[in-house]
Amino acid sequence: MDVTERRLKAAIERQHGGRAHLAYIDALPTTLREGPIQDGIVFVFDLEGHPEAKRAYGWTSPVGNGDERPFHVMLQVSPIVSV
């Protein structure tokens, strides 16, 4: 398990409860009407023990020119149904 996966798993479990298990990793293009602005990697986790969500998504993105990378997590609850 790499550092990003471990940190996202911990963030999901800390913020939302339950147990997160990596299901797969997916590459997603991030686009605006003007065209692509960034390619992203999304870690998709199966989530056990949460009352509403069965799946969670996690990703990280660079901030400025430094090495700091915030970690973002989101549950798969309506209206978010897939990535």
Rosetta blueprint (number, residue, H / E / L):
1 M L
2 D L
3 V H
4 T H
5 E H
6 R H
7 R H
8 L H
9 K H
10 A H
11 A H
12 I H
13 E H
14 R H
15 Q H
16 H H
17 G L
18 G L
19 R E
20 A E
21 H E
22 L E
23 A E
24 Y E
25 I E
26 D E
27 A E
28 L E
29 P E
30 T E
31 T E
32 L E
33 R L
34 E L
35 G E
36 P E
37 I E
38 Q E
39 D E
40 G E
41 I E
42 V E
43 F E
44 V E
45 F E
46 D E
47 L E
48 E E
49 G L
50 H L
51 P L
52 E L
53 A L
54 K L
55 R E
56 A E
57 Y E
58 G E
59 W E
60 T E
61 S L
62 P L
63 V L
64 G L
65 N L
66 G L
67 D L
68 E L
69 R L
70 P L
71 F E
72 H E
73 V E
74 M E
75 L E
76 Q L
77 V L
78 S L
79 P L
80 I L
81 V L
82 S L
83 V L
